Amino acid sequence: MNALARTYLLVALFFAAVTLICMALLLRQAAHDVRRELAAAQQVVDYLASSLADNPAGFDPRLESSLRHIRIEREPAVEPHGLRAEHERGWLSRWLYPAIAPARIVELPGAERLRLAVDPDDEADEVWDSLLQLLALFGLALALSLLAIRWAVGHALGVLEDLLGGLRQISRGRLTTRLVARRLPEARRLAGHFNQMAVALEEAEADNARLTRTLIELQERERTHLAQVLHDDLGQYVAGIRARACLLRVQAEQPEAVRETTGHLEQHSLDLQNGFRALVHDLYPVMLDHLSLDEALAQLAEQWQRAQGIPCQLSVRGAIPPLAVEDKLHCYRMVQEALTNVARHARASCVRLRLRGDARGLHLLLCDNGHGLPPVRSGVGLRSMRERARCLGAWLRLAHRPGRGWALYLNLPAERAA
């Protein structure tokens, strides 16, 4: 059952309830009025019966048609007011006036008898007509109400059907779906917001596809770089060490040559060790397992400053709360990515890194004095920083002002930093 049918049903039930209440009130009032009138008619019947009993010859036949709510029947005659069949609404008569007194029998001259009794049938007919009018009135009101609801709500329900159809299409991946604006202002606004949402989803899907391709390309570049490092640098050191080791067997009787070869072996081993350390550091900063976040960031700032030649000022205030290794890694990678972006794009001459801890949590600020121009498109680096902030349950803000540089602000709540 759709919404319009449910609305029709509720309105119909409401009108039915109101109709029943009005009918009950009408019948209650009618019963009160009918009993009062018929009580007066019973008094007239008693008076006529007493008068005719004293003067039977004084009966005027015109009374049969002029008295209301009183039935006068001649016995044994049947027409026109003879012993009539049960009234078709006798149940209503009995309900309106259940305590009808027995008929009064009056003996007339000529062995004729008159039966005088109260007759509630006229009142029952009037009450029945009132009930029919009430039903007709409420039926007409119900029909007009349903037509008005159809006219007023039909457009809105049509808009809802359009919206549901559009959402079904969107849920099936058809992001090119658009709603056609209807005449109602609300419908036009709803269609506009839906179309904006569809455009945003379509753009987000395109961004995700582009970022996925970028991540795959980045993964392949990292693998290529790792393979080159292992082959060109570390592989050469291993090959040199092997060659020097083979040379030692030839120079076994030459102490000076052995010492020289041993020195080369030691240097190659040291270069190999440094190469492995740098490679492992690129893959995972091992110092996070042993150092606090401020100490690890101090090392990062020093290494970045030495590699880029750009001053990086680190200031630490307050007690830095201890973090889990995973949370420290997220913070470390965010700062590392921000410093990489500064080196690549900002054209800055100075970077400031501030770390502060207090009762509210951990606060990190990194700002530069570069050009401060916004990026043409949000890349993998900015997306990764936002994703890391989400994993931390932290609040991240990236701000920029032309000529004033970029600023990264991270607020990690105390309950997560604890």
BAZA-374468 format. One record per residue (C-alpha): residue number from 1; residue in one letter; chain; x, y, z. Coordinates in nm, 3 decimals, decimal comma. Last residue first. Layout:
<torros>
{NUM; 'a'; 'A'; {X; Y; Z}}
...
</torros>
This chain:
<torros>
{418; 'a'; 'A'; {4,581; 0,864; 2,683}}
{417; 'a'; 'A'; {4,607; 1,030; 2,342}}
{416; 'r'; 'A'; {4,266; 0,906; 2,231}}
{415; 'e'; 'A'; {4,088; 1,030; 2,545}}
{414; 'a'; 'A'; {4,295; 1,350; 2,536}}
{413; 'p'; 'A'; {4,172; 1,452; 2,192}}
{412; 'l'; 'A'; {4,425; 1,480; 1,905}}
{411; 'n'; 'A'; {4,420; 1,825; 1,744}}
{410; 'l'; 'A'; {4,617; 1,861; 1,421}}
{409; 'y'; 'A'; {4,687; 2,195; 1,253}}
{408; 'l'; 'A'; {4,863; 2,220; 0,918}}
{407; 'a'; 'A'; {4,956; 2,565; 0,790}}
{406; 'w'; 'A'; {5,049; 2,684; 0,441}}
{405; 'g'; 'A'; {5,224; 3,002; 0,337}}
{404; 'r'; 'A'; {5,168; 3,373; 0,384}}
{403; 'g'; 'A'; {5,197; 3,497; 0,023}}
{402; 'p'; 'A'; {4,858; 3,360; -0,067}}
{401; 'r'; 'A'; {4,692; 3,227; 0,249}}
{400; 'h'; 'A'; {4,665; 2,857; 0,330}}
{399; 'a'; 'A'; {4,482; 2,638; 0,578}}
{398; 'l'; 'A'; {4,473; 2,263; 0,643}}
{397; 'r'; 'A'; {4,273; 2,153; 0,947}}
{396; 'l'; 'A'; {4,276; 1,812; 1,108}}
{395; 'w'; 'A'; {4,063; 1,697; 1,402}}
{394; 'a'; 'A'; {4,171; 1,365; 1,549}}
{393; 'g'; 'A'; {4,008; 1,021; 1,569}}
{392; 'l'; 'A'; {4,350; 0,882; 1,484}}
{391; 'c'; 'A'; {4,215; 0,685; 1,189}}
{390; 'r'; 'A'; {4,039; 1,001; 1,068}}
{389; 'a'; 'A'; {4,364; 1,197; 1,097}}
{388; 'r'; 'A'; {4,539; 0,926; 0,894}}
{387; 'e'; 'A'; {4,271; 0,955; 0,625}}
{386; 'r'; 'A'; {4,308; 1,333; 0,612}}
{385; 'm'; 'A'; {4,686; 1,300; 0,579}}
{384; 's'; 'A'; {4,649; 1,034; 0,307}}
{383; 'r'; 'A'; {4,415; 1,257; 0,109}}
{382; 'l'; 'A'; {4,659; 1,548; 0,130}}
{381; 'g'; 'A'; {4,945; 1,329; 0,006}}
{380; 'v'; 'A'; {4,744; 1,149; -0,263}}
{379; 'g'; 'A'; {4,651; 1,470; -0,434}}
{378; 's'; 'A'; {4,383; 1,735; -0,387}}
{377; 'r'; 'A'; {4,368; 1,921; -0,714}}
{376; 'v'; 'A'; {4,498; 2,260; -0,831}}
{375; 'p'; 'A'; {4,664; 2,305; -0,494}}
{374; 'p'; 'A'; {4,601; 2,634; -0,314}}
{373; 'l'; 'A'; {4,877; 2,898; -0,323}}
{372; 'g'; 'A'; {5,053; 2,971; 0,005}}
{371; 'h'; 'A'; {5,367; 3,117; -0,156}}
{370; 'g'; 'A'; {5,595; 2,984; 0,117}}
{369; 'n'; 'A'; {5,637; 3,096; 0,476}}
{368; 'd'; 'A'; {5,581; 2,755; 0,636}}
{367; 'c'; 'A'; {5,353; 2,610; 0,904}}
{366; 'l'; 'A'; {5,334; 2,291; 1,111}}
{365; 'l'; 'A'; {5,114; 2,283; 1,421}}
{364; 'l'; 'A'; {5,052; 1,983; 1,647}}
{363; 'h'; 'A'; {4,821; 1,972; 1,948}}
{362; 'l'; 'A'; {4,794; 1,673; 2,183}}
{361; 'g'; 'A'; {4,516; 1,634; 2,436}}
{360; 'r'; 'A'; {4,277; 1,848; 2,636}}
{359; 'a'; 'A'; {4,485; 1,830; 2,957}}
{358; 'd'; 'A'; {4,789; 1,967; 2,778}}
{357; 'g'; 'A'; {5,050; 1,871; 2,518}}
{356; 'r'; 'A'; {5,208; 2,098; 2,261}}
{355; 'l'; 'A'; {5,415; 2,029; 1,949}}
{354; 'r'; 'A'; {5,521; 2,314; 1,722}}
{353; 'l'; 'A'; {5,694; 2,280; 1,386}}
{352; 'r'; 'A'; {5,810; 2,593; 1,207}}
{351; 'v'; 'A'; {5,939; 2,591; 0,851}}
{350; 'c'; 'A'; {6,158; 2,852; 0,685}}
{349; 's'; 'A'; {6,264; 2,954; 0,334}}
{348; 'a'; 'A'; {5,954; 2,826; 0,155}}
{347; 'r'; 'A'; {5,917; 2,745; -0,215}}
{346; 'a'; 'A'; {5,593; 2,563; -0,120}}
{345; 'h'; 'A'; {5,578; 2,288; -0,381}}
{344; 'r'; 'A'; {5,832; 2,010; -0,345}}
{343; 'a'; 'A'; {6,010; 2,084; -0,016}}
{342; 'v'; 'A'; {5,689; 2,195; 0,154}}
{341; 'n'; 'A'; {5,504; 1,889; 0,023}}
{340; 't'; 'A'; {5,775; 1,662; 0,164}}
{339; 'l'; 'A'; {5,753; 1,842; 0,500}}
{338; 'a'; 'A'; {5,377; 1,779; 0,506}}
{337; 'e'; 'A'; {5,427; 1,413; 0,418}}
{336; 'q'; 'A'; {5,680; 1,368; 0,699}}
{335; 'v'; 'A'; {5,453; 1,550; 0,945}}
{334; 'm'; 'A'; {5,165; 1,321; 0,851}}
{333; 'r'; 'A'; {5,392; 1,016; 0,859}}
{332; 'y'; 'A'; {5,506; 1,094; 1,214}}
{331; 'c'; 'A'; {5,151; 1,153; 1,339}}
{330; 'h'; 'A'; {5,029; 0,823; 1,186}}
{329; 'l'; 'A'; {5,334; 0,635; 1,316}}
{328; 'k'; 'A'; {5,283; 0,774; 1,667}}
{327; 'd'; 'A'; {4,925; 0,648; 1,655}}
{326; 'e'; 'A'; {5,041; 0,299; 1,553}}
{325; 'v'; 'A'; {5,312; 0,296; 1,820}}
{324; 'a'; 'A'; {5,060; 0,385; 2,088}}
{323; 'l'; 'A'; {5,091; 0,733; 2,227}}
{322; 'p'; 'A'; {5,233; 0,877; 2,547}}
{321; 'p'; 'A'; {5,110; 1,228; 2,631}}
{320; 'i'; 'A'; {5,348; 1,516; 2,553}}
{319; 'a'; 'A'; {5,390; 1,715; 2,873}}
{318; 'g'; 'A'; {5,388; 2,083; 2,793}}
{317; 'r'; 'A'; {5,567; 2,267; 2,517}}
{316; 'v'; 'A'; {5,784; 2,141; 2,232}}
{315; 's'; 'A'; {5,938; 2,370; 1,971}}
{314; 'l'; 'A'; {6,088; 2,255; 1,641}}
{313; 'q'; 'A'; {6,240; 2,503; 1,395}}
{312; 'c'; 'A'; {6,305; 2,370; 1,044}}
{311; 'p'; 'A'; {6,562; 2,572; 0,848}}
{310; 'i'; 'A'; {6,570; 2,478; 0,476}}
{309; 'g'; 'A'; {6,884; 2,308; 0,338}}
{308; 'q'; 'A'; {6,676; 2,022; 0,203}}
{307; 'a'; 'A'; {6,875; 1,720; 0,330}}
{306; 'r'; 'A'; {7,009; 1,874; 0,652}}
{305; 'q'; 'A'; {6,673; 2,033; 0,736}}
{304; 'w'; 'A'; {6,493; 1,705; 0,663}}
{303; 'q'; 'A'; {6,733; 1,508; 0,884}}
{302; 'e'; 'A'; {6,699; 1,757; 1,171}}
{301; 'a'; 'A'; {6,321; 1,775; 1,141}}
{300; 'l'; 'A'; {6,294; 1,394; 1,137}}
{299; 'q'; 'A'; {6,523; 1,358; 1,441}}
{298; 'a'; 'A'; {6,317; 1,614; 1,632}}
{297; 'l'; 'A'; {5,998; 1,440; 1,521}}
{296; 'a'; 'A'; {6,124; 1,112; 1,670}}
{295; 'e'; 'A'; {6,213; 1,287; 1,997}}
{294; 'd'; 'A'; {5,874; 1,458; 2,014}}
{293; 'l'; 'A'; {5,691; 1,131; 1,944}}
{292; 's'; 'A'; {5,876; 0,932; 2,208}}
{291; 'l'; 'A'; {6,165; 0,707; 2,108}}
{290; 'h'; 'A'; {6,216; 0,329; 2,115}}
{289; 'd'; 'A'; {5,962; 0,173; 1,877}}
{288; 'l'; 'A'; {5,931; 0,502; 1,691}}
{287; 'm'; 'A'; {6,304; 0,474; 1,607}}
{286; 'v'; 'A'; {6,221; 0,202; 1,355}}
{285; 'p'; 'A'; {6,078; 0,451; 1,107}}
{284; 'y'; 'A'; {5,926; 0,208; 0,853}}
{283; 'l'; 'A'; {5,985; 0,169; 0,479}}
{282; 'd'; 'A'; {6,207; 0,472; 0,440}}
{281; 'h'; 'A'; {6,389; 0,384; 0,761}}
{280; 'v'; 'A'; {6,440; 0,027; 0,636}}
{279; 'l'; 'A'; {6,601; 0,159; 0,320}}
{278; 'a'; 'A'; {6,819; 0,404; 0,510}}
{277; 'r'; 'A'; {6,934; 0,129; 0,749}}
{276; 'f'; 'A'; {6,997; -0,113; 0,460}}
{275; 'g'; 'A'; {7,211; 0,146; 0,287}}
{274; 'n'; 'A'; {7,396; 0,228; 0,607}}
{273; 'q'; 'A'; {7,474; -0,142; 0,661}}
{272; 'l'; 'A'; {7,591; -0,185; 0,303}}
{271; 'd'; 'A'; {7,810; 0,124; 0,333}}
{270; 'l'; 'A'; {7,957; -0,017; 0,656}}
{269; 's'; 'A'; {8,015; -0,357; 0,495}}
{268; 'h'; 'A'; {8,179; -0,190; 0,196}}
{267; 'q'; 'A'; {8,405; 0,008; 0,429}}
{266; 'e'; 'A'; {8,502; -0,303; 0,627}}
{265; 'l'; 'A'; {8,570; -0,498; 0,308}}
{264; 'h'; 'A'; {8,783; -0,213; 0,172}}
{263; 'g'; 'A'; {8,981; -0,209; 0,494}}
{262; 't'; 'A'; {9,026; -0,589; 0,475}}
{261; 't'; 'A'; {9,156; -0,551; 0,119}}
{260; 'e'; 'A'; {9,414; -0,299; 0,237}}
{259; 'r'; 'A'; {9,515; -0,516; 0,531}}
{258; 'v'; 'A'; {9,543; -0,823; 0,307}}
{257; 'a'; 'A'; {9,753; -0,629; 0,055}}
{256; 'e'; 'A'; {9,991; -0,527; 0,329}}
{255; 'p'; 'A'; {10,010; -0,882; 0,466}}
{254; 'q'; 'A'; {10,085; -1,048; 0,132}}
{253; 'e'; 'A'; {10,091; -1,430; 0,173}}
{252; 'a'; 'A'; {9,709; -1,460; 0,178}}
{251; 'q'; 'A'; {9,675; -1,225; -0,116}}
{250; 'v'; 'A'; {9,509; -1,479; -0,348}}
{249; 'r'; 'A'; {9,268; -1,596; -0,081}}
{248; 'l'; 'A'; {9,198; -1,235; 0,015}}
{247; 'l'; 'A'; {9,100; -1,156; -0,345}}
{246; 'c'; 'A'; {8,799; -1,389; -0,316}}
{245; 'a'; 'A'; {8,682; -1,193; -0,015}}
{244; 'r'; 'A'; {8,736; -0,868; -0,201}}
{243; 'a'; 'A'; {8,522; -0,993; -0,488}}
{242; 'r'; 'A'; {8,247; -1,105; -0,251}}
{241; 'i'; 'A'; {8,251; -0,771; -0,071}}
{240; 'g'; 'A'; {8,235; -0,588; -0,404}}
{239; 'a'; 'A'; {7,938; -0,800; -0,519}}
{238; 'v'; 'A'; {7,757; -0,732; -0,190}}
{237; 'y'; 'A'; {7,829; -0,360; -0,224}}
{236; 'q'; 'A'; {7,709; -0,367; -0,583}}
{235; 'g'; 'A'; {7,387; -0,540; -0,481}}
{234; 'l'; 'A'; {7,326; -0,285; -0,208}}
{233; 'd'; 'A'; {7,354; 0,007; -0,445}}
{232; 'd'; 'A'; {7,238; -0,088; -0,796}}
{231; 'h'; 'A'; {7,032; -0,402; -0,732}}
{230; 'l'; 'A'; {6,874; -0,341; -0,393}}
{229; 'v'; 'A'; {6,831; 0,030; -0,458}}
{228; 'q'; 'A'; {6,695; -0,033; -0,807}}
{227; 'a'; 'A'; {6,448; -0,295; -0,678}}
{226; 'l'; 'A'; {6,329; -0,062; -0,405}}
{225; 'h'; 'A'; {6,287; 0,221; -0,657}}
{224; 't'; 'A'; {6,093; -0,006; -0,891}}
{223; 'r'; 'A'; {5,876; -0,125; -0,603}}
{222; 'e'; 'A'; {5,818; 0,232; -0,494}}
{221; 'r'; 'A'; {5,737; 0,334; -0,852}}
{220; 'e'; 'A'; {5,491; 0,043; -0,882}}
{219; 'q'; 'A'; {5,322; 0,142; -0,560}}
{218; 'l'; 'A'; {5,305; 0,503; -0,676}}
{217; 'e'; 'A'; {5,148; 0,393; -1,006}}
{216; 'i'; 'A'; {4,895; 0,183; -0,817}}
{215; 'l'; 'A'; {4,830; 0,471; -0,580}}
{214; 't'; 'A'; {4,786; 0,711; -0,873}}
{213; 'r'; 'A'; {4,545; 0,473; -1,046}}
{212; 't'; 'A'; {4,346; 0,446; -0,725}}
{211; 'l'; 'A'; {4,361; 0,822; -0,687}}
{210; 'r'; 'A'; {4,214; 0,868; -1,035}}
{209; 'a'; 'A'; {3,940; 0,614; -0,968}}
{208; 'n'; 'A'; {3,868; 0,775; -0,634}}
{207; 'd'; 'A'; {3,858; 1,120; -0,792}}
{206; 'a'; 'A'; {3,619; 0,996; -1,065}}
{205; 'e'; 'A'; {3,398; 0,838; -0,799}}
{204; 'a'; 'A'; {3,409; 1,161; -0,598}}
{203; 'e'; 'A'; {3,315; 1,360; -0,909}}
{202; 'e'; 'A'; {3,019; 1,131; -0,973}}
{201; 'l'; 'A'; {2,920; 1,147; -0,608}}
{200; 'a'; 'A'; {2,939; 1,528; -0,613}}
{199; 'v'; 'A'; {2,734; 1,541; -0,934}}
{198; 'a'; 'A'; {2,473; 1,307; -0,782}}
{197; 'm'; 'A'; {2,459; 1,519; -0,465}}
{196; 'q'; 'A'; {2,416; 1,834; -0,673}}
{195; 'n'; 'A'; {2,139; 1,661; -0,867}}
{194; 'f'; 'A'; {1,967; 1,565; -0,545}}
{193; 'h'; 'A'; {1,998; 1,919; -0,408}}
{192; 'g'; 'A'; {1,848; 2,066; -0,725}}
{191; 'a'; 'A'; {1,570; 1,808; -0,739}}
{190; 'l'; 'A'; {1,479; 1,889; -0,379}}
{189; 'r'; 'A'; {1,483; 2,263; -0,451}}
{188; 'r'; 'A'; {1,262; 2,215; -0,757}}
{187; 'a'; 'A'; {1,025; 1,992; -0,560}}
{186; 'e'; 'A'; {1,001; 2,251; -0,283}}
{185; 'p'; 'A'; {0,916; 2,517; -0,540}}
{184; 'l'; 'A'; {0,640; 2,296; -0,686}}
{183; 'r'; 'A'; {0,635; 2,287; -1,066}}
{182; 'r'; 'A'; {0,858; 1,985; -1,108}}
{181; 'a'; 'A'; {1,235; 1,972; -1,165}}
{180; 'v'; 'A'; {1,363; 1,666; -1,353}}
{179; 'l'; 'A'; {1,589; 1,447; -1,139}}
{178; 'r'; 'A'; {1,935; 1,341; -1,258}}
{177; 't'; 'A'; {2,100; 0,998; -1,287}}
{176; 't'; 'A'; {2,462; 1,009; -1,409}}
{175; 'l'; 'A'; {2,569; 0,824; -1,094}}
{174; 'r'; 'A'; {2,430; 0,495; -1,215}}
{173; 'g'; 'A'; {2,597; 0,279; -0,948}}
{172; 'r'; 'A'; {2,298; 0,068; -0,856}}
{171; 's'; 'A'; {2,246; 0,275; -0,540}}
{170; 'i'; 'A'; {2,227; 0,586; -0,760}}
{169; 'q'; 'A'; {1,951; 0,430; -0,972}}
{168; 'r'; 'A'; {1,757; 0,334; -0,662}}
{167; 'l'; 'A'; {1,808; 0,684; -0,524}}
{166; 'g'; 'A'; {1,666; 0,832; -0,843}}
{165; 'g'; 'A'; {1,361; 0,609; -0,827}}
{164; 'l'; 'A'; {1,305; 0,701; -0,465}}
{163; 'l'; 'A'; {1,336; 1,071; -0,550}}
{162; 'd'; 'A'; {1,095; 1,043; -0,842}}
{161; 'e'; 'A'; {0,848; 0,858; -0,620}}
{160; 'l'; 'A'; {0,889; 1,126; -0,354}}
{159; 'v'; 'A'; {0,824; 1,399; -0,612}}
{158; 'g'; 'A'; {0,512; 1,217; -0,724}}
{157; 'l'; 'A'; {0,405; 1,200; -0,361}}
{156; 'a'; 'A'; {0,441; 1,577; -0,342}}
{155; 'h'; 'A'; {0,243; 1,624; -0,663}}
{154; 'g'; 'A'; {-0,036; 1,397; -0,542}}
{153; 'v'; 'A'; {-0,054; 1,558; -0,201}}
{152; 'a'; 'A'; {-0,257; 1,868; -0,284}}
{151; 'w'; 'A'; {-0,475; 1,737; -0,569}}
{150; 'r'; 'A'; {-0,530; 1,392; -0,426}}
{149; 'i'; 'A'; {-0,582; 1,537; -0,081}}
{148; 'a'; 'A'; {-0,842; 1,777; -0,220}}
{147; 'l'; 'A'; {-1,015; 1,491; -0,402}}
{146; 'l'; 'A'; {-1,011; 1,284; -0,084}}
{145; 's'; 'A'; {-1,158; 1,575; 0,112}}
{144; 'l'; 'A'; {-1,431; 1,632; -0,147}}
{143; 'a'; 'A'; {-1,530; 1,264; -0,132}}
{142; 'l'; 'A'; {-1,526; 1,263; 0,247}}
{141; 'a'; 'A'; {-1,738; 1,580; 0,265}}
{140; 'l'; 'A'; {-1,990; 1,426; 0,022}}
{139; 'g'; 'A'; {-2,004; 1,110; 0,232}}
{138; 'f'; 'A'; {-2,036; 1,318; 0,549}}
{137; 'l'; 'A'; {-2,333; 1,504; 0,406}}
{136; 'a'; 'A'; {-2,496; 1,189; 0,268}}
{135; 'l'; 'A'; {-2,457; 1,011; 0,601}}
{134; 'l'; 'A'; {-2,607; 1,310; 0,786}}
{133; 'q'; 'A'; {-2,893; 1,330; 0,540}}
{132; 'l'; 'A'; {-2,960; 0,958; 0,585}}
{131; 'l'; 'A'; {-2,955; 0,994; 0,962}}
{130; 's'; 'A'; {-3,195; 1,289; 0,945}}
{129; 'd'; 'A'; {-3,430; 1,088; 0,723}}
{128; 'w'; 'A'; {-3,421; 0,804; 0,976}}
{127; 'v'; 'A'; {-3,498; 1,047; 1,259}}
{126; 'e'; 'A'; {-3,797; 1,180; 1,066}}
{125; 'd'; 'A'; {-3,920; 0,833; 0,979}}
{124; 'a'; 'A'; {-3,881; 0,720; 1,343}}
{123; 'e'; 'A'; {-4,083; 1,026; 1,453}}
{122; 'd'; 'A'; {-4,363; 0,927; 1,219}}
{121; 'd'; 'A'; {-4,345; 0,565; 1,336}}
{120; 'p'; 'A'; {-4,381; 0,651; 1,707}}
{119; 'd'; 'A'; {-4,760; 0,579; 1,713}}
{118; 'v'; 'A'; {-4,926; 0,604; 2,061}}
{117; 'a'; 'A'; {-5,238; 0,393; 2,082}}
{116; 'l'; 'A'; {-5,617; 0,418; 2,054}}
{115; 'r'; 'A'; {-5,810; 0,111; 1,937}}
{114; 'l'; 'A'; {-6,173; 0,191; 1,860}}
{113; 'r'; 'A'; {-6,454; -0,063; 1,886}}
{112; 'e'; 'A'; {-6,774; -0,110; 1,694}}
{111; 'a'; 'A'; {-7,069; -0,297; 1,838}}
{110; 'g'; 'A'; {-7,310; -0,037; 1,691}}
{109; 'p'; 'A'; {-7,232; 0,236; 1,941}}
{108; 'l'; 'A'; {-6,862; 0,269; 2,023}}
{107; 'e'; 'A'; {-6,655; 0,070; 2,277}}
{106; 'v'; 'A'; {-6,313; 0,221; 2,342}}
{105; 'i'; 'A'; {-5,997; 0,009; 2,363}}
{104; 'r'; 'A'; {-5,678; 0,180; 2,488}}
{103; 'a'; 'A'; {-5,357; 0,041; 2,336}}
{102; 'p'; 'A'; {-5,090; -0,078; 2,577}}
{101; 'a'; 'A'; {-4,827; 0,182; 2,677}}
{100; 'i'; 'A'; {-4,515; 0,215; 2,461}}
{99; 'a'; 'A'; {-4,201; 0,185; 2,677}}
{98; 'p'; 'A'; {-3,934; 0,129; 2,407}}
{97; 'y'; 'A'; {-3,965; 0,473; 2,248}}
{96; 'l'; 'A'; {-3,660; 0,549; 2,034}}
{95; 'w'; 'A'; {-3,534; 0,191; 2,029}}
{94; 'r'; 'A'; {-3,877; 0,044; 1,954}}
{93; 's'; 'A'; {-3,932; 0,298; 1,677}}
{92; 'l'; 'A'; {-3,586; 0,227; 1,533}}
{91; 'w'; 'A'; {-3,655; -0,146; 1,531}}
{90; 'g'; 'A'; {-3,992; -0,079; 1,366}}
{89; 'r'; 'A'; {-3,811; 0,072; 1,068}}
{88; 'e'; 'A'; {-4,008; -0,122; 0,808}}
{87; 'h'; 'A'; {-4,322; -0,072; 1,022}}
{86; 'e'; 'A'; {-4,479; -0,401; 1,126}}
{85; 'a'; 'A'; {-4,795; -0,469; 0,933}}
{84; 'r'; 'A'; {-5,102; -0,259; 0,987}}
{83; 'l'; 'A'; {-5,413; -0,355; 1,181}}
{82; 'g'; 'A'; {-5,644; -0,118; 1,004}}
{81; 'h'; 'A'; {-5,566; 0,238; 0,928}}
{80; 'p'; 'A'; {-5,694; 0,257; 0,567}}
{79; 'e'; 'A'; {-5,818; -0,006; 0,552}}
{78; 'v'; 'A'; {-5,827; -0,291; 0,807}}
{77; 'a'; 'A'; {-6,171; -0,284; 0,964}}
{76; 'p'; 'A'; {-6,242; -0,520; 1,260}}
{75; 'e'; 'A'; {-6,199; -0,302; 1,459}}
{74; 'r'; 'A'; {-6,135; 0,061; 1,397}}
{73; 'e'; 'A'; {-5,784; 0,191; 1,442}}
{72; 'i'; 'A'; {-5,669; 0,525; 1,579}}
{71; 'r'; 'A'; {-5,292; 0,571; 1,590}}
{70; 'i'; 'A'; {-5,158; 0,876; 1,771}}
{69; 'h'; 'A'; {-4,828; 1,046; 1,690}}
{68; 'r'; 'A'; {-5,015; 1,325; 1,515}}
{67; 'l'; 'A'; {-5,394; 1,367; 1,538}}
{66; 's'; 'A'; {-5,564; 1,523; 1,238}}
{65; 's'; 'A'; {-5,632; 1,218; 1,020}}
{64; 'e'; 'A'; {-5,817; 0,996; 1,267}}
{63; 'l'; 'A'; {-5,970; 1,297; 1,447}}
{62; 'r'; 'A'; {-6,190; 1,361; 1,144}}
{61; 'p'; 'A'; {-6,405; 1,066; 1,250}}
{60; 'd'; 'A'; {-6,548; 1,272; 1,541}}
{59; 'f'; 'A'; {-6,637; 1,058; 1,843}}
{58; 'g'; 'A'; {-6,910; 1,219; 2,057}}
{57; 'a'; 'A'; {-7,136; 0,916; 2,048}}
{56; 'p'; 'A'; {-6,908; 0,728; 2,285}}
{55; 'n'; 'A'; {-6,956; 0,992; 2,557}}
{54; 'd'; 'A'; {-6,802; 0,882; 2,891}}
{53; 'a'; 'A'; {-6,572; 0,620; 2,736}}
{52; 'l'; 'A'; {-6,502; 0,861; 2,453}}
{51; 's'; 'A'; {-6,376; 1,122; 2,699}}
{50; 's'; 'A'; {-6,163; 0,874; 2,895}}
{49; 'a'; 'A'; {-6,008; 0,730; 2,579}}
{48; 'l'; 'A'; {-5,948; 1,076; 2,439}}
{47; 'y'; 'A'; {-5,773; 1,187; 2,759}}
{46; 'd'; 'A'; {-5,559; 0,875; 2,780}}
{45; 'v'; 'A'; {-5,459; 0,911; 2,414}}
{44; 'v'; 'A'; {-5,378; 1,279; 2,469}}
{43; 'q'; 'A'; {-5,160; 1,184; 2,768}}
{42; 'q'; 'A'; {-4,987; 0,926; 2,552}}
{41; 'a'; 'A'; {-4,920; 1,199; 2,292}}
{40; 'a'; 'A'; {-4,744; 1,406; 2,562}}
{39; 'a'; 'A'; {-4,525; 1,105; 2,647}}
{38; 'l'; 'A'; {-4,471; 1,065; 2,275}}
{37; 'e'; 'A'; {-4,333; 1,414; 2,250}}
{36; 'r'; 'A'; {-4,095; 1,368; 2,546}}
{35; 'r'; 'A'; {-3,987; 1,024; 2,432}}
{34; 'v'; 'A'; {-3,921; 1,157; 2,083}}
{33; 'd'; 'A'; {-3,709; 1,447; 2,212}}
{32; 'h'; 'A'; {-3,488; 1,227; 2,430}}
{31; 'a'; 'A'; {-3,456; 0,958; 2,165}}
{30; 'a'; 'A'; {-3,369; 1,222; 1,907}}
{29; 'q'; 'A'; {-3,095; 1,363; 2,130}}
{28; 'r'; 'A'; {-2,940; 1,021; 2,173}}
{27; 'l'; 'A'; {-2,989; 0,932; 1,809}}
{26; 'l'; 'A'; {-2,818; 1,253; 1,698}}
{25; 'l'; 'A'; {-2,531; 1,206; 1,942}}
{24; 'a'; 'A'; {-2,479; 0,848; 1,822}}
{23; 'm'; 'A'; {-2,502; 0,958; 1,460}}
{22; 'c'; 'A'; {-2,246; 1,234; 1,522}}
{21; 'i'; 'A'; {-2,008; 0,986; 1,687}}
{20; 'l'; 'A'; {-2,053; 0,734; 1,407}}
{19; 't'; 'A'; {-1,992; 1,002; 1,145}}
{18; 'v'; 'A'; {-1,681; 1,126; 1,325}}
{17; 'a'; 'A'; {-1,542; 0,771; 1,338}}
{16; 'a'; 'A'; {-1,623; 0,711; 0,972}}
{15; 'f'; 'A'; {-1,467; 1,045; 0,876}}
{14; 'f'; 'A'; {-1,146; 0,951; 1,059}}
{13; 'l'; 'A'; {-1,145; 0,603; 0,907}}
{12; 'a'; 'A'; {-1,183; 0,756; 0,560}}
{11; 'v'; 'A'; {-0,902; 1,003; 0,628}}
{10; 'l'; 'A'; {-0,673; 0,722; 0,748}}
{9; 'l'; 'A'; {-0,757; 0,503; 0,448}}
{8; 'y'; 'A'; {-0,702; 0,784; 0,197}}
{7; 't'; 'A'; {-0,365; 0,864; 0,358}}
{6; 'r'; 'A'; {-0,267; 0,498; 0,343}}
{5; 'a'; 'A'; {-0,364; 0,490; -0,025}}
{4; 'l'; 'A'; {-0,153; 0,801; -0,090}}
{3; 'a'; 'A'; {0,147; 0,655; 0,095}}
{2; 'n'; 'A'; {0,151; 0,332; -0,105}}
{1; 'm'; 'A'; {0,000; 0,000; 0,000}}
</torros>
